[in-house]
Amino acid sequence: MRKAGMNMAQVKKQNRSSILNCVNECEPVSRKDIADLIGLTPAAVTQICSELIQEGLLEEQGFETQSVGAGRKKVLLNLNYNCYYVITVNIESENTFLAIANMKGDCVEQQTLVTDCREKPETFLTQLAGICRQMAANHADLLPRIAGVSVAVPGVVDREKGTSVHAYGVWSREVEVCRILEEQLRYPVWIENNVNALAMAELLYGFGRRYDNLLLIKWGPGVGSAIIIDNQLYEGRHGKAGELGHFIVERNGELCSCGRRGCLETKVSYQALARTIPFVQEEFGTVYQKAVEDGQDEVFQEAIELFARTIVNSMTILAPNRVVLCGSLFRDRAVRDRLIEACSGYEPKYNSERILYSTLADKEKYIGPAAVFVRSVL
């Protein structure tokens, strides 16, 4: 039997997506250049761009200044990042971060509350919904442009069902996050693993615009990672690829939140390190440097060495163009430099040119969920 191809509606949807992604990657760009880059006819590009301008997703942004010859100057197009806003919810084991952001990841309000893991998930999500309602009410002028709510959580998620299957360190059972929030807020709700969400942000706004293959590593409060291959997020079976924090590094070691023993997280997570020297995540750099000065940094150095060994082994298998570091425990340069030094001690080419710090660090609390929403639009 002959396999059926795409119908015209699917073709048009794909072409719209190709144009939007092209504009996002090459901004600003002319209609003719879009046609050349994605292989559509100039007439098709002009028609679809006109529709996108009418919808508000694209906007004209003046003329190309480098035009050659005496012909008409090219009109440049860019995304209208203020066309839509999204309420972002980033749930972590220690704190939950909420914000309202536009499609470029610029936010107009942020709030933080303690993640109460002892509370029933349904009760906690109802509390979150109340805060989301109040935040939206604070910006009445944006209400018509708020398109929905985007949620990032640790662990395994089922995007189709809209559930958090196992949020390590937060909930120990499956939770219908999207259904609960949709009923409370009357907005569409998207859900994604928190590290995958940050990887999407790197693709849209960060190093993913320059490099095709990345390994993203998030440190704090746990250890998470995501793999980008050919500008696509690699998820593997059941969406569980890239679980760097759950590499087993000690036989019969401490019980991990994932249910196994001896995972990397049991050695280098915030909770593990804070048992030795109590500290607040955001102050890890200060605590680390003081411990080095006082000669009491043995536990920290062992953790960094173990972390580096795991990263180098992962880089050997994946061979990414770059490794991107993010997360609260990486914010201090001295900590990052020590980790990179440990990595290059195993393999000299894994140095500061190959291991980079995310340029999105100042937006880390909300940029991941914002990127999940933008990817749905693009």
ABEGO torsion letter per residue (X at the ends): XBBBBBBAAAAAAAAAAAAAAAAAAAOBBBAAAAAAAAGBBAAAAAAAAAAAAAAGABBBBEBBAABBEABBBBBBBBBBAAABBBBBBBBBAABBBBBBBBAAGBBABBBBBBBBAABBAAAAAAAAAAAAAAAAAABAAAAAABAEBBBBBBEBBBAAAGBBABBBGABABBBBAAAAAAAAAGBBBBBBBAAAAAAAAAAAABAAAABABBBBBBBOABBBBBBBBGGBBBAEBGGABGBAAABBABBGBBBBAAGBBGBAAAAABAAAAAAABBBBAAAAAAAAAAAAAAGAAAAAAAAAAAAAAAAAAAAAAAGBABBBBBEAAAABAAAAAAAAAAAAAABAABBAAABBBBAAAAAAAAAAAAAAAAAAAX
